[in-house]
Amino acid sequence: MTTKQWFLSGFVAFTCIVSTAASAGPIENYSPVTSQRLENPEPGNWMLYRRTYDGQGFSPLDQINTSNVKDLTPVWTFATGVVEGHEAPPIVNNGVMFVATPMGQVIALNAKTGDEYWRYKRQLPDDLFQLHPTSRGVGLWEDKLYLATTDDHVVALDAKTGKVVWDTKVQDYKKGQYMTLMPLIVDGKVIVGGSGGEFGVRGYVAAFDAKDGGELWRTFTIPGEGEPGHGTWQGDDWKNGGGSAWMTGTYDKDTKTIYWGVGNAAPWPGEMHPGDNLYTSSVIALDPGNGKIKTYHQYHQNDSWDWDEVDAPMLIDLQRDGRSIKSLVHPGRDAIFWVLERTPTKINYIAGWPFVSTDVWKGIDENGKPILDPAHKPVVGKRVEFCPSLWGGKDWPSAAYSQKTGLVYVPANENFCGGFTGEKIPLKPGELWLGTKPEDIGLKTKPGADHFGEIQAWDPATGKKVWQHNFPKSQMFGSVTATAGDLLFAGGTNDREFRAFNAKTGELLWQQKTNSGIMGMPISYEIDGTQYIAIQSGWGVDAQRIQDALATNNIGIESNVPQGGVVWVFALKK
């Protein structure tokens, strides 16, 4: 497969799905979702992207622990019927599981037995193309659930039946606008962000009324004329500046502040959009009531490497340097592990250090601004190499924080480098606008590298690495989840394995081979006193593109990882 083929392999047109809700029977006794339940979720449920608004990816369940995880066994599986990257966590609300898949599908299942209640299939346009044909889940509110679609709509479904309650167009998919994220629900507002920065769009975060789908506010991540930060752009560069908000934000319920990760600038070479380019490659703090930007931190300026920072920071209370810090923790695609302080009016820089090797940054100044080595910054007309690769130290897959161990667990990639030649290419709506030719992009492995994927455990209070597990023949491209049983669950590798580690030591305690590679995040839930672990297995999108690139490096790794989505649910042997 050529470089162009693997880079464009996500451009899939889905034409066979119709918007229907096939029902095997409505859900009885559904539990309405309230603000109180989202702010203080029951330990046995998983109703938000990372279970809680703080984004920690931590389950307080401990029935499954380091002493008995060896007895974990599959109790049911469910095939989704589609291929491509399955990236959504199963969402569980008091015994009901909602599974979002590629091809605009949502499936409601009995979380104890795997029996299907209903299935929603969206009719997608015949001419729909996007680089990331996936979904990262559904948001819950009252008796509805909310899906952000790849043809750029927000859809409300009746949670009991799967029938459409309302359907609101957000932007125009023909211009490259689409959505892949799980909507964030805050106080009856359905909050989403747009994808498509690789098409030269202008990023945004927008809120819709959960009752009727009416738009409540829209905040562009690239400031327009007269708005703070507009002066960091030159001329009309801001109009197509990128800054997509690909993924779900986190939420501080005490200060009523949403923290949202923002993507890279467009096109890729920074000299084509001079300036710091706010608010690209940043975290912005938003007021959920009106969408106004309260403050921000830019992880790196004038992005030129496709290093978006769309994975929202985790909210963690730390004891560091003798004081209590309400922190924002973000292991970045730019290879820096960021520790920031959140206040009601400002985000302060606390610390940052490289968690994988990089030749792009010489250091970080006292204000938290990375110091660039210009020799590794892509430019027009010259091929420039840089490390890590364009997938960065950690791409969108989420890290986790354990409230038991106090450690942050990072799904990282090491020994990968990349490069490309910048080229001025005219913008054509709906077409790729990267600032380079797709066939010029590649991934190189460092000579003599003994591994590529890693799971790292860091103490964010001290900046010390506690343990690391290496994967010799695979990238690490899947989210990780911690539990109160001192366990860390992870997929992410090309060998199709689902694993459990000792969260304190990194010891591998259990593994189960699945049907495909795992990109999505593990979850844990409880029904009738039994703790379950669930995951979607289904390889594709960027994990497959990395796999294809690895296969061209003559290091004994093949590109073939079987695709096809299956929900796997595990419990202890009885």
Beta strands, then each sheet from edge to edge (+ up, - down):
strand 1: 20-23
strand 2: 58-59
strand 3: 72-79
strand 4: 91-93
strand 5: 96-101
strand 6: 105-110
strand 7: 116-121
strand 8: 139-141
strand 9: 144-148
strand 10: 153-158
strand 11: 164-169
strand 12: 184-186
strand 13: 189-193
strand 14: 204-209
strand 15: 215-220
strand 16: 250-252
strand 17: 257-261
strand 18: 282-286
strand 19: 293-298
strand 20: 314-320
strand 21: 323-331
strand 22: 336-342
strand 23: 347-354
strand 24: 361-364
strand 25: 370-372
strand 26: 383-386
strand 27: 400-401
strand 28: 408-413
strand 29: 416-421
strand 30: 442-445
strand 31: 453-459
strand 32: 464-471
strand 33: 480-483
strand 34: 487-490
strand 35: 497-502
strand 36: 508-513
strand 37: 523-527
strand 38: 530-537
strand 39: 566-572
sheet 1: 1+ 7- 6+ 5- 4+
sheet 2: 2+ 33+ 34- 35+ 36-
sheet 3: 3+ 39- 38+ 37-
sheet 4: 8+ 9- 10+ 11-
sheet 5: 12+ 13- 14+ 15-
sheet 6: 16+ 17- 18+ 19-
sheet 7: 20+ 21- 22+ 23-
sheet 8: 24+ 25-
sheet 9: 26+ 29- 30+
sheet 10: 27+ 28- 31+ 32-
end
